[in-house]
């Protein structure tokens, strides 16, 4: 049996500004750093053998907190774990985009899997690259425990797939807030969920663990 731990980076500057990140980046806020450290402490006794991260700075910064707390020597990065690329939208304010692209957002709000952002990706493409990488991780680290740090939308798509849902059913799975924790046991291609979208380690930071999917301002 292989244990897969999937999580998201801590809060960033652009998260609180409501700005599109995607393949671009912004640093962790002070709160984001504290979130990452709280997550790291929670993972200390999980027996993690390896840590992988998106090659985006916000994910690496979060993964580094985990690596240091666990005393692991190496941290590996891979672009397959990057966030959904929003193309021309990256760096823009979500609410301003809603005004500029009302027709696209009408579809995004109801059937986001049908949207390819201008110059960017769609959900199918993101899931394809991230899931392929995850399958390789399971093959390379069979019988071990691996932690992967990624991004809000990419993480939600991976959890959706792991639970046996299709991309268009992504609303059936919990939203992944900053440093949300997901743990799966994988055996013979069977994924058994142990924990989903859990944020109990953030209770001291007064961050609730919501059960609904928020608007796009926090989708990265």
N, CA, C and O of each residue as an XYZ file, in Angstrom:
880
protein
N       0.829     -1.194      0.000
C       0.000      0.000      0.000
C       0.872      1.256      0.000
O       1.854      1.346      0.736
N       0.497      2.214     -0.831
C       1.192      3.494     -0.913
C       0.282      4.576     -0.341
O      -0.915      4.603     -0.626
N       0.853      5.465      0.466
C       0.076      6.565      1.024
C       0.444      7.856      0.292
O       1.615      8.217      0.174
N      -0.585      8.531     -0.190
C      -0.398      9.783     -0.915
C      -1.027     10.919     -0.115
O      -2.220     10.894      0.191
N      -0.212     11.909      0.218
C      -0.678     13.093      0.928
C      -0.659     14.264     -0.039
O       0.392     14.622     -0.569
N      -1.807     14.852     -0.264
C      -1.948     15.963     -1.207
C      -2.347     17.223     -0.453
O      -3.278     17.200      0.353
N      -1.645     18.322     -0.713
C      -1.970     19.558     -0.025
C      -1.737     20.761     -0.926
O      -1.211     20.647     -2.033
N      -2.141     21.902     -0.422
C      -2.038     23.157     -1.174
C      -1.096     24.117     -0.446
O      -0.910     24.013      0.767
N      -0.522     25.024     -1.172
C       0.365     26.031     -0.589
C      -0.387     26.943      0.390
O      -1.618     26.968      0.411
N       0.369     27.687      1.195
C      -0.218     28.648      2.122
C      -0.724     29.892      1.412
O      -0.494     30.087      0.219
N      -1.410     30.719      2.165
C      -1.981     31.953      1.626
C      -0.902     32.847      1.011
O       0.192     32.986      1.557
N      -1.229     33.446     -0.130
C      -0.297     34.347     -0.811
C      -0.857     35.762     -0.886
O      -2.029     36.006     -0.598
N       0.005     36.677     -1.278
C      -0.399     38.072     -1.442
C      -1.521     38.199     -2.459
O      -2.497     38.914     -2.231
N      -1.383     37.509     -3.572
C      -2.408     37.618     -4.607
C      -3.705     36.917     -4.208
O      -4.774     37.289     -4.693
N      -3.632     35.916     -3.337
C      -4.868     35.313     -2.828
C      -5.722     36.377     -2.138
O      -6.925     36.472     -2.377
N      -5.085     37.172     -1.281
C      -5.870     38.151     -0.527
C      -6.232     39.373     -1.371
O      -7.154     40.112     -1.025
N      -5.519     39.587     -2.465
C      -5.849     40.688     -3.376
C      -6.910     40.290     -4.390
O      -7.426     41.141     -5.114
N      -7.241     38.993     -4.449
C      -8.211     38.530     -5.434
C      -7.661     38.586     -6.845
O      -8.394     38.848     -7.798
N      -6.354     38.337     -6.973
C      -5.677     38.439     -8.259
C      -5.366     37.041     -8.810
O      -5.063     36.123     -8.048
N      -5.443     36.889    -10.124
C      -5.200     35.601    -10.771
C      -3.716     35.253    -10.726
O      -2.878     36.046    -11.156
N      -3.389     34.067    -10.207
C      -1.996     33.633    -10.143
C      -1.672     32.662    -11.280
O      -0.870     32.984    -12.156
N      -2.278     31.497    -11.274
C      -1.992     30.533    -12.316
C      -0.525     30.159    -12.345
O       0.039     29.756    -11.328
N       0.097     30.292    -13.509
C       1.519     29.956    -13.646
C       2.427     31.073    -13.158
O       3.636     30.875    -13.031
N       1.859     32.253    -12.883
C       2.633     33.331    -12.270
C       2.692     33.092    -10.763
O       2.203     32.072    -10.278
N       3.284     34.020    -10.026
C       3.516     33.750     -8.616
C       3.407     35.017     -7.780
O       3.527     36.136     -8.279
N       3.177     34.798     -6.498
C       3.293     35.859     -5.504
C       3.728     35.191     -4.208
O       3.464     34.004     -4.013
N       4.390     35.926     -3.318
C       4.948     35.309     -2.110
C       3.884     34.947     -1.080
O       2.781     35.492     -1.086
N       4.238     34.019     -0.197
C       3.374     33.716      0.932
C       3.266     34.942      1.823
O       4.246     35.656      2.032
N       2.083     35.181      2.341
C       1.906     36.223      3.342
C       2.436     35.703      4.679
O       2.801     34.533      4.795
N       2.477     36.574      5.679
C       2.875     36.128      7.015
C       1.944     35.016      7.494
O       2.383     34.036      8.096
N       0.655     35.186      7.216
C      -0.307     34.149      7.587
C      -0.042     32.868      6.813
O      -0.159     31.769      7.356
N       0.316     33.013      5.542
C       0.607     31.842      4.719
C       1.779     31.039      5.249
O       1.763     29.809      5.212
N       2.796     31.734      5.741
C       3.952     31.058      6.331
C       3.534     30.309      7.591
O       3.954     29.173      7.809
N       2.707     30.946      8.420
C       2.220     30.290      9.636
C       1.357     29.076      9.301
O       1.410     28.058      9.991
N       0.562     29.192      8.233
C      -0.245     28.052      7.793
C       0.654     26.877      7.398
O       0.406     25.731      7.773
N       1.701     27.191      6.633
C       2.624     26.151      6.186
C       3.312     25.477      7.371
O       3.499     24.261      7.374
N       3.684     26.259      8.369
C       4.349     25.701      9.546
C       3.394     24.844     10.371
O       3.788     23.813     10.916
N       2.135     25.275     10.460
C       1.131     24.476     11.170
C       0.908     23.143     10.461
O       0.787     22.100     11.103
N       0.857     23.189      9.139
C       0.723     21.966      8.359
C       1.923     21.058      8.572
O       1.773     19.849      8.752
N       3.115     21.645      8.550
C       4.335     20.862      8.730
C       4.333     20.134     10.068
O       4.714     18.966     10.144
N       3.907     20.816     11.113
C       3.853     20.184     12.438
C       2.848     19.041     12.448
O       3.088     18.003     13.066
N       1.734     19.229     11.769
C       0.719     18.176     11.723
C       1.216     16.941     10.980
O       0.826     15.818     11.303
N       2.076     17.147      9.989
C       2.561     16.040      9.167
C       3.790     15.344      9.759
O       4.285     14.365      9.200
N       4.270     15.847     10.875
C       5.535     15.360     11.427
C       5.538     13.866     11.708
O       6.566     13.208     11.547
N       4.401     13.326     12.125
C       4.337     11.908     12.493
C       3.631     11.044     11.453
O       3.136      9.961     11.766
N       3.590     11.528     10.225
C       2.924     10.775      9.163
C       3.858      9.812      8.433
O       3.425      9.104      7.525
N       5.116      9.778      8.813
C       6.049      8.848      8.184
C       6.335      9.154      6.732
O       6.496      8.238      5.926
N       6.400     10.420      6.387
C       6.620     10.831      4.996
C       8.045     10.502      4.550
O       9.017     10.854      5.218
N       8.144      9.829      3.424
C       9.448      9.438      2.879
C       9.980     10.429      1.852
O      11.190     10.625      1.734
N       9.069     11.051      1.111
C       9.485     11.960      0.032
C       8.510     13.122     -0.062
O       7.329     12.984      0.255
N       9.018     14.273     -0.502
C       8.179     15.450     -0.728
C       8.402     15.949     -2.154
O       9.536     16.116     -2.602
N       7.288     16.182     -2.856
C       7.317     16.763     -4.188
C       6.497     18.046     -4.173
O       5.513     18.160     -3.442
N       6.913     19.008     -4.988
C       6.223     20.286     -5.039
C       6.119     20.770     -6.479
O       6.950     20.444     -7.327
N       5.091     21.544     -6.727
C       5.060     22.352     -7.940
C       6.315     23.213     -7.953
O       6.869     23.510     -6.895
N       6.766     23.614     -9.122
C       7.964     24.456     -9.183
C       7.646     25.941     -9.026
O       8.515     26.785     -9.243
N       6.408     26.266     -8.651
C       6.050     27.648     -8.336
C       6.545     27.992     -6.935
O       6.498     27.156     -6.032
N       7.016     29.217     -6.755
C       7.638     29.611     -5.499
C       6.717     29.431     -4.298
O       7.172     29.016     -3.233
N       5.423     29.737     -4.452
C       4.511     29.637     -3.319
C       4.353     28.194     -2.834
O       4.171     27.949     -1.642
N       4.424     27.253     -3.761
C       4.350     25.839     -3.382
C       5.675     25.374     -2.781
O       5.692     24.648     -1.787
N       6.779     25.795     -3.386
C       8.101     25.422     -2.868
C       8.288     25.943     -1.451
O       8.796     25.229     -0.586
N       7.877     27.187     -1.210
C       8.026     27.780      0.119
C       7.249     26.976      1.159
O       7.718     26.783      2.281
N       6.071     26.514      0.784
C       5.260     25.686      1.685
C       5.914     24.325      1.901
O       6.006     23.841      3.029
N       6.360     23.723      0.823
C       6.995     22.401      0.917
C       8.284     22.451      1.734
O       8.616     21.492      2.431
N       9.005     23.556      1.652
C      10.245     23.701      2.412
C       9.977     23.697      3.914
O      10.768     23.159      4.689
N       8.870     24.292      4.318
C       8.503     24.267      5.739
C       8.276     22.824      6.200
O       8.666     22.444      7.304
N       7.649     22.043      5.351
C       7.408     20.630      5.681
C       8.718     19.863      5.724
O       8.973     19.091      6.647
N       9.547     20.089      4.703
C      10.823     19.365      4.629
C      11.678     19.624      5.862
O      12.243     18.696      6.441
N      11.769     20.885      6.258
C      12.590     21.226      7.423
C      12.040     20.599      8.702
O      12.795     20.068      9.517
N      10.733     20.666      8.870
C      10.120     20.113     10.079
C      10.323     18.601     10.161
O      10.516     18.055     11.247
N      10.278     17.930      9.014
C      10.424     16.477      8.983
C      11.879     16.037      8.976
O      12.178     14.866      9.211
N      12.790     16.976      8.707
C      14.202     16.634      8.672
C      14.605     15.844      7.448
O      15.598     15.116      7.471
N      13.837     15.985      6.370
C      14.184     15.298      5.128
C      15.248     16.087      4.380
O      15.288     17.316      4.444
N      16.102     15.373      3.678
C      17.228     16.018      3.005
C      16.826     16.695      1.713
O      17.326     17.774      1.398
N      15.918     16.070      0.951
C      15.635     16.552     -0.398
C      14.184     16.964     -0.589
O      13.270     16.433      0.043
N      14.008     17.924     -1.476
C      12.696     18.348     -1.955
C      12.757     18.357     -3.475
O      13.618     19.014     -4.061
N      11.859     17.639     -4.106
C      11.831     17.573     -5.572
C      10.705     18.449     -6.102
O       9.636     18.522     -5.497
N      10.941     19.114     -7.231
C       9.915     19.951     -7.849
C       9.607     19.450     -9.257
O      10.453     18.849     -9.920
N       8.386     19.709     -9.695
C       7.994     19.291    -11.042
C       6.905     20.216    -11.572
O       5.944     20.497    -10.855
N       7.027     20.697    -12.809
C       6.021     21.596    -13.389
C       4.663     20.944    -13.602
O       3.668     21.642    -13.801
N       4.606     19.613    -13.564
C       3.323     18.926    -13.738
C       2.344     19.272    -12.623
O       1.132     19.136    -12.790
N       2.874     19.722    -11.479
C       2.031     20.070    -10.337
C       1.647     21.546    -10.314
O       1.051     22.013     -9.343
N       1.980     22.279    -11.362
C       1.643     23.698    -11.413
C       0.128     23.913    -11.408
O      -0.661     23.008    -11.678
N      -0.239     25.161    -11.087
C      -1.647     25.538    -11.127
C      -2.140     25.634    -12.569
O      -1.351     25.805    -13.498
N      -3.437     25.523    -12.735
C      -4.146     25.816    -13.976
C      -3.579     27.119    -14.548
O      -3.535     28.135    -13.854
N      -3.149     27.088    -15.798
C      -2.643     28.305    -16.434
C      -3.818     29.128    -16.967
O      -4.601     28.650    -17.788
N      -3.929     30.355    -16.493
C      -5.018     31.234    -16.923
C      -4.604     32.160    -18.057
O      -5.350     33.069    -18.418
N      -3.420     31.938    -18.623
C      -2.998     32.686    -19.800
C      -3.022     34.195    -19.612
O      -2.377     34.733    -18.711
N      -3.782     34.877    -20.483
C      -3.829     36.344    -20.490
C      -4.447     36.921    -19.223
O      -4.286     38.109    -18.945
N      -5.139     36.109    -18.464
C      -5.795     36.599    -17.249
C      -4.838     36.735    -16.069
O      -5.154     37.423    -15.099
N      -3.689     36.101    -16.135
C      -2.802     36.050    -14.978
C      -2.285     37.437    -14.609
O      -1.844     38.204    -15.465
N      -2.350     37.737    -13.327
C      -1.956     39.044    -12.819
C      -3.114     40.020    -12.720
O      -2.979     41.093    -12.132
N      -4.260     39.649    -13.297
C      -5.441     40.525    -13.280
C      -6.309     40.261    -12.045
O      -6.179     39.229    -11.387
N      -7.191     41.209    -11.750
C      -8.134     41.076    -10.647
C      -9.354     40.297    -11.129
O      -9.937     40.607    -12.169
N      -9.729     39.277    -10.351
C     -10.852     38.427    -10.749
C     -12.125     39.226    -11.059
O     -12.764     39.002    -12.087
N     -12.482     40.141    -10.186
C     -13.739     40.866    -10.369
C     -13.701     41.759    -11.613
O     -14.733     41.974    -12.249
N     -12.539     42.274    -11.959
C     -12.413     43.075    -13.179
C     -12.567     42.198    -14.418
O     -13.125     42.628    -15.427
N     -12.068     40.968    -14.335
C     -12.224     40.031    -15.449
C     -13.685     39.667    -15.664
O     -14.121     39.470    -16.798
N     -14.438     39.578    -14.578
C     -15.858     39.262    -14.689
C     -16.589     40.319    -15.516
O     -17.501     40.007    -16.282
N     -16.176     41.558    -15.346
C     -16.796     42.647    -16.104
C     -16.360     42.601    -17.566
O     -17.152     42.858    -18.472
N     -15.088     42.268    -17.780
C     -14.534     42.283    -19.135
C     -14.956     41.070    -19.966
O     -15.056     41.160    -21.190
N     -15.207     39.924    -19.297
C     -15.531     38.687    -20.025
C     -16.815     38.047    -19.488
O     -16.775     36.921    -18.990
N     -17.939     38.738    -19.579
C     -19.184     38.206    -18.999
C     -19.630     36.886    -19.618
O     -20.155     36.024    -18.914
N     -19.430     36.717    -20.923
C     -19.871     35.487    -21.583
C     -19.067     34.276    -21.108
O     -19.625     33.204    -20.877
N     -17.748     34.457    -20.965
C     -16.904     33.357    -20.500
C     -17.255     32.992    -19.057
O     -17.329     31.813    -18.709
N     -17.469     34.002    -18.226
C     -17.751     33.733    -16.818
C     -19.139     33.141    -16.607
O     -19.376     32.465    -15.606
N     -20.033     33.381    -17.512
C     -21.345     32.743    -17.429
C     -21.181     31.228    -17.526
O     -21.864     30.476    -16.831
N     -20.265     30.785    -18.398
C     -19.980     29.353    -18.528
C     -19.138     28.884    -17.346
O     -19.390     27.818    -16.785
N     -18.143     29.676    -16.970
C     -17.238     29.318    -15.865
C     -18.002     29.048    -14.566
O     -17.639     28.149    -13.808
N     -19.044     29.813    -14.313
C     -19.790     29.677    -13.067
C     -20.630     28.412    -13.021
O     -20.938     27.912    -11.939
N     -21.001     27.892    -14.178
C     -21.868     26.711    -14.191
C     -21.169     25.454    -14.707
O     -21.396     24.358    -14.193
N     -20.322     25.614    -15.719
C     -19.623     24.466    -16.312
C     -18.172     24.827    -16.623
O     -17.789     24.889    -17.791
N     -17.363     25.065    -15.591
C     -15.993     25.546    -15.801
C     -15.124     24.590    -16.602
O     -14.132     25.007    -17.201
N     -15.486     23.310    -16.619
C     -14.703     22.333    -17.373
C     -14.778     22.573    -18.884
O     -13.988     22.014    -19.645
N     -15.722     23.396    -19.310
C     -15.863     23.697    -20.737
C     -15.046     24.917    -21.163
O     -14.990     25.248    -22.347
N     -14.419     25.580    -20.202
C     -13.716     26.834    -20.494
C     -12.216     26.616    -20.696
O     -11.548     25.995    -19.870
N     -11.706     27.137    -21.807
C     -10.269     27.285    -22.015
C      -9.994     28.770    -21.945
O     -10.458     29.531    -22.795
N      -9.244     29.191    -20.940
C      -9.009     30.619    -20.768
C      -8.145     31.168    -21.907
O      -7.353     30.418    -22.478
N      -8.272     32.447    -22.253
C      -7.499     33.029    -23.357
C      -5.993     32.834    -23.180
O      -5.388     33.398    -22.269
N      -5.401     32.037    -24.051
C      -3.975     31.766    -23.961
C      -3.594     30.816    -22.845
O      -2.411     30.643    -22.551
N      -4.601     30.187    -22.210
C      -4.331     29.316    -21.069
C      -4.764     27.870    -21.280
O      -4.782     27.367    -22.404
N      -5.111     27.216    -20.177
C      -5.455     25.797    -20.205
C      -6.942     25.581    -19.934
O      -7.701     26.525    -19.714
N      -7.330     24.309    -19.958
C      -8.640     23.919    -19.476
C      -8.459     22.807    -18.446
O      -7.351     22.299    -18.274
N      -9.527     22.429    -17.766
C      -9.435     21.473    -16.674
C      -8.930     20.106    -17.124
O      -8.159     19.462    -16.412
N      -9.353     19.671    -18.279
C      -8.927     18.362    -18.791
C      -7.410     18.317    -18.946
O      -6.768     17.340    -18.563
N      -6.851     19.369    -19.505
C      -5.408     19.405    -19.741
C      -4.637     19.422    -18.421
O      -3.630     18.729    -18.272
N      -5.117     20.217    -17.470
C      -4.454     20.289    -16.166
C      -4.477     18.936    -15.470
O      -3.457     18.477    -14.957
N      -5.643     18.301    -15.456
C      -5.766     17.004    -14.796
C      -4.904     15.949    -15.481
O      -4.304     15.104    -14.817
N      -4.845     15.999    -16.789
C      -4.049     15.011    -17.534
C      -2.583     15.052    -17.118
O      -1.987     14.010    -16.845
N      -1.999     16.250    -17.066
C      -0.572     16.353    -16.723
C      -0.316     16.018    -15.259
O       0.661     15.344    -14.934
N      -1.188     16.487    -14.380
C      -0.976     16.265    -12.952
C      -1.213     14.801    -12.567
O      -0.462     14.244    -11.766
N      -2.240     14.183    -13.127
C      -2.554     12.790    -12.802
C      -1.490     11.841    -13.349
O      -1.125     10.863    -12.696
N      -0.998     12.134    -14.545
C       0.070     11.326    -15.115
C       1.295     11.341    -14.208
O       1.919     10.303    -13.985
N       1.638     12.508    -13.689
C       2.775     12.613    -12.784
C       2.510     11.857    -11.483
O       3.401     11.193    -10.955
N       1.313     11.957    -10.980
C       0.963     11.275     -9.740
C       1.060      9.757     -9.903
O       1.490      9.058     -8.986
N       0.668      9.263    -11.045
C       0.787      7.822    -11.305
C       2.252      7.388    -11.324
O       2.585      6.292    -10.871
N       3.108      8.231    -11.838
C       4.536      7.913    -11.854
C       5.100      7.906    -10.438
O       5.955      7.082    -10.111
N       4.624      8.817     -9.603
C       5.051      8.866     -8.206
C       4.699      7.556     -7.500
O       5.517      7.003     -6.764
N       3.497      7.070     -7.724
C       3.061      5.819     -7.100
C       3.929      4.654     -7.572
O       4.274      3.765     -6.793
N       4.272      4.674     -8.846
C       5.115      3.620     -9.399
C       6.527      3.677     -8.807
O       7.113      2.646     -8.477
N       7.057      4.876     -8.681
C       8.432      5.051     -8.197
C       8.568      4.830     -6.694
O       9.640      4.461     -6.216
N       7.491      5.053     -5.951
C       7.561      4.998     -4.490
C       6.533      4.036     -3.903
O       5.914      4.319     -2.877
N       6.364      2.917     -4.557
C       5.402      1.919     -4.099
C       5.689      1.506     -2.656
O       6.828      1.203     -2.300
N       4.639      1.500     -1.831
C       4.776      1.085     -0.444
C       5.273      2.175      0.484
O       5.452      1.933      1.678
N       5.502      3.376     -0.043
C       5.998      4.477      0.771
C       4.924      5.549      0.969
O       3.821      5.441      0.432
N       5.256      6.576      1.740
C       4.365      7.709      1.956
C       4.973      8.937      1.296
O       6.108      9.314      1.586
N       4.212      9.551      0.413
C       4.708     10.688     -0.361
C       3.776     11.879     -0.175
O       2.555     11.740     -0.247
N       4.358     13.044      0.064
C       3.603     14.292      0.195
C       3.821     15.144     -1.049
O       4.957     15.344     -1.479
N       2.729     15.647     -1.628
C       2.810     16.502     -2.809
C       2.138     17.830     -2.518
O       0.999     17.870     -2.053
N       2.848     18.922     -2.795
C       2.328     20.263     -2.559
C       2.004     20.907     -3.901
O       2.878     21.053     -4.756
N       0.758     21.285     -4.076
C       0.335     21.846     -5.351
C      -0.560     23.061     -5.118
O      -0.329     23.822     -4.179
N      -1.579     23.254     -5.960
C      -2.376     24.479     -5.960
C      -3.869     24.166     -5.898
O      -4.292     23.034     -6.129
N      -4.661     25.198     -5.579
C      -6.078     25.001     -5.328
C      -6.852     24.249     -6.389
O      -7.498     23.246     -6.085
N      -6.800     24.708     -7.620
C      -7.579     24.084     -8.681
C      -6.977     22.752     -9.107
O      -7.704     21.779     -9.306
N      -5.674     22.699     -9.245
C      -5.006     21.448     -9.600
C      -5.265     20.387     -8.540
O      -5.541     19.232     -8.865
N      -5.177     20.777     -7.280
C      -5.419     19.853     -6.176
C      -6.847     19.338     -6.190
O      -7.077     18.141     -6.016
N      -7.800     20.220     -6.393
C      -9.199     19.807     -6.413
C      -9.469     18.819     -7.544
O     -10.240     17.874     -7.375
N      -8.840     19.034     -8.688
C      -9.010     18.119     -9.814
C      -8.406     16.751     -9.505
O      -8.987     15.725     -9.858
N      -7.247     16.727     -8.850
C      -6.631     15.453     -8.467
C      -7.501     14.687     -7.479
O      -7.675     13.475     -7.606
N      -8.043     15.394     -6.500
C      -8.912     14.744     -5.516
C     -10.183     14.235     -6.191
O     -10.669     13.150     -5.872
N     -10.716     15.018     -7.121
C     -11.906     14.591     -7.867
C     -11.646     13.282     -8.601
O     -12.458     12.359     -8.545
N     -10.520     13.207     -9.283
C     -10.140     11.994    -10.007
C      -9.904     10.825     -9.053
O     -10.351      9.709     -9.320
N      -9.213     11.070     -7.955
C      -8.905     10.011     -6.992
C     -10.172      9.417     -6.376
O     -10.197      8.244     -6.005
N     -11.222     10.235     -6.268
C     -12.488      9.763     -5.700
C     -13.374      9.080     -6.730
O     -14.471      8.623     -6.410
N     -12.897      9.012     -7.966
C     -13.629      8.301     -8.999
C     -14.614      9.133     -9.786
O     -15.430      8.590    -10.530
N     -14.550     10.464     -9.632
C     -15.446     11.342    -10.366
C     -14.789     11.833    -11.653
O     -13.565     11.829    -11.785
N     -15.626     12.256    -12.596
C     -15.142     12.844    -13.838
C     -14.906     14.350    -13.627
O     -15.354     14.930    -12.638
N     -14.199     14.957    -14.573
C     -13.880     16.380    -14.453
C     -15.147     17.220    -14.281
O     -15.178     18.136    -13.459
N     -16.178     16.915    -15.044
C     -17.391     17.724    -14.972
C     -18.133     17.545    -13.649
O     -19.086     18.272    -13.371
N     -17.703     16.585    -12.833
C     -18.317     16.360    -11.528
C     -17.489     16.967    -10.393
O     -17.668     16.603     -9.231
N     -16.601     17.873    -10.720
C     -15.648     18.408     -9.752
C     -16.327     19.095     -8.572
O     -15.736     19.191     -7.496
N     -17.555     19.573     -8.755
C     -18.259     20.246     -7.666
C     -18.652     19.286     -6.542
O     -19.041     19.727     -5.460
N     -18.554     17.987     -6.787
C     -18.915     16.999     -5.765
C     -17.832     16.840     -4.697
O     -18.069     16.216     -3.662
N     -16.662     17.393     -4.939
C     -15.555     17.214     -4.003
C     -15.282     18.522     -3.262
O     -15.578     19.597     -3.782
N     -14.720     18.440     -2.051
C     -14.539     19.652     -1.243
C     -13.535     20.620     -1.841
O     -12.550     20.219     -2.462
N     -13.807     21.916     -1.639
C     -12.845     22.926     -2.070
C     -11.589     22.801     -1.225
O     -11.652     22.412     -0.059
N     -10.455     23.130     -1.815
C      -9.165     22.974     -1.160
C      -8.610     24.336     -0.746
O      -7.989     25.038     -1.544
N      -8.844     24.689      0.504
C      -8.329     25.954      1.013
C      -6.817     25.863      1.237
O      -6.233     24.783      1.142
N      -6.204     26.982      1.528
C      -4.756     27.008      1.735
C      -4.328     25.981      2.775
O      -4.842     25.965      3.894
N      -3.386     25.126      2.397
C      -2.816     24.017      3.184
C      -3.843     22.962      3.572
O      -3.630     22.224      4.534
N      -4.954     22.875      2.843
C      -5.921     21.793      3.082
C      -5.219     20.448      2.913
O      -4.372     20.280      2.036
N      -5.585     19.494      3.768
C      -4.898     18.209      3.812
C      -5.791     17.083      3.298
O      -6.938     16.935      3.719
N      -5.234     16.291      2.374
C      -5.920     15.122      1.817
C      -4.982     13.923      1.919
O      -3.816     14.010      1.533
N      -5.486     12.809      2.435
C      -4.665     11.612      2.550
C      -5.407     10.434      1.916
O      -6.576     10.185      2.208
N      -4.700      9.720      1.043
C      -5.255      8.546      0.379
C      -4.332      7.350      0.590
O      -3.112      7.492      0.671
N      -4.938      6.180      0.677
C      -4.191      4.930      0.630
C      -4.472      4.297     -0.730
O      -5.627      4.137     -1.126
N      -3.400      3.940     -1.437
C      -3.541      3.430     -2.801
C      -3.009      2.002     -2.873
O      -1.860      1.736     -2.518
N      -3.849      1.101     -3.332
C      -3.457     -0.291     -3.490
C      -4.165     -0.880     -4.702
O      -5.392     -0.849     -4.792
N      -3.377     -1.419     -5.634
C      -3.941     -2.025     -6.845
C      -4.899     -1.069     -7.562
O      -5.992     -1.464     -7.969
N      -4.483      0.181     -7.710
C      -5.240      1.221     -8.401
C      -6.524      1.615     -7.676
O      -7.337      2.364     -8.218
N      -6.708      1.122     -6.473
C      -7.858      1.507     -5.664
C      -7.455      2.620     -4.703
O      -6.546      2.449     -3.891
N      -8.129      3.754     -4.799
C      -7.837      4.903     -3.947
C      -8.836      4.956     -2.796
O     -10.041      5.085     -3.013
N      -8.330      4.856     -1.582
C      -9.187      4.922     -0.397
C      -8.927      6.239      0.335
O      -7.817      6.465      0.818
N      -9.938      7.111      0.424
C      -9.739      8.389      1.108
C      -9.701      8.221      2.625
O     -10.568      7.570      3.208
N      -8.703      8.804      3.247
C      -8.579      8.803      4.702
C      -8.950     10.170      5.262
O      -9.521     10.276      6.348
N      -8.614     11.221      4.500
C      -8.884     12.595      4.913
C      -9.078     13.439      3.668
O      -8.354     13.274      2.686
N     -10.057     14.351      3.698
C     -10.344     15.172      2.526
C     -10.503     16.645      2.896
O     -11.343     16.994      3.726
N      -9.701     17.499      2.285
C      -9.839     18.936      2.441
C      -9.831     19.417      3.882
O     -10.533     20.371      4.216
N      -9.061     18.785      4.727
C      -9.097     19.059      6.158
C      -8.149     20.197      6.543
O      -7.007     20.252      6.086
N      -8.641     21.100      7.390
C      -7.844     22.253      7.821
C      -7.798     22.393      9.339
O      -7.643     23.501      9.855
N      -7.930     21.298     10.047
C      -7.951     21.375     11.508
C      -6.676     21.979     12.083
O      -6.704     22.598     13.147
N      -5.563     21.802     11.383
C      -4.302     22.356     11.875
C      -4.283     23.886     11.857
O      -3.369     24.508     12.400
N      -5.296     24.483     11.230
C      -5.356     25.938     11.156
C      -6.332     26.539     12.159
O      -6.578     27.745     12.137
N      -6.889     25.713     13.037
C      -7.865     26.217     14.007
C      -7.304     27.367     14.823
O      -8.009     28.334     15.107
N      -6.051     27.266     15.196
C      -5.443     28.316     16.007
C      -5.275     29.614     15.232
O      -5.125     30.682     15.825
N      -5.299     29.521     13.911
C      -5.189     30.719     13.075
C      -6.569     31.277     12.729
O      -6.691     32.211     11.936
N      -7.602     30.694     13.331
C      -8.988     31.124     13.149
C      -9.436     31.026     11.693
O     -10.181     31.872     11.200
N      -8.969     29.982     11.019
C      -9.404     29.744      9.646
C     -10.391     28.593      9.651
O     -10.062     27.491     10.089
N     -11.570     28.836      9.180
C     -12.585     27.796      9.148
C     -12.298     26.825      8.014
O     -11.604     27.157      7.054
N     -12.839     25.631      8.139
C     -12.708     24.624      7.094
C     -14.055     24.488      6.394
O     -14.869     23.654      6.792
N     -14.313     25.307      5.336
C     -15.627     25.368      4.707
C     -15.987     24.109      3.950
O     -15.125     23.330      3.544
N     -17.276     23.932      3.774
C     -17.779     22.762      3.064
C     -18.336     23.139      1.698
O     -18.869     22.281      0.995
N     -18.222     24.419      1.305
C     -18.756     24.851      0.025
C     -17.627     25.333     -0.872
O     -16.528     25.621     -0.398
N     -17.898     25.419     -2.155
C     -16.913     25.903     -3.115
C     -17.054     27.422     -3.221
O     -18.132     27.913     -3.556
N     -15.995     28.170     -2.943
C     -16.070     29.629     -2.992
C     -16.001     30.156     -4.415
O     -15.852     29.392     -5.368
N     -16.110     31.459     -4.542
C     -15.938     32.082     -5.848
C     -14.468     32.013     -6.254
O     -13.607     31.649     -5.453
N     -14.191     32.369     -7.516
C     -12.891     32.120     -8.101
C     -11.752     32.928     -7.477
O     -10.588     32.653     -7.768
N     -12.048     33.903     -6.641
C     -10.986     34.725     -6.065
C      -9.985     33.921     -5.264
O      -8.865     34.380     -5.037
N     -10.368     32.726     -4.829
C      -9.453     31.908     -4.032
C      -9.217     30.545     -4.694
O      -8.993     29.553     -3.999
N      -9.263     30.492     -5.990
C      -9.155     29.214     -6.689
C      -7.730     28.802     -7.004
O      -7.525     27.855     -7.763
N      -6.736     29.485     -6.444
C      -5.360     29.112     -6.788
C      -4.538     28.888     -5.553
O      -3.353     28.567     -5.649
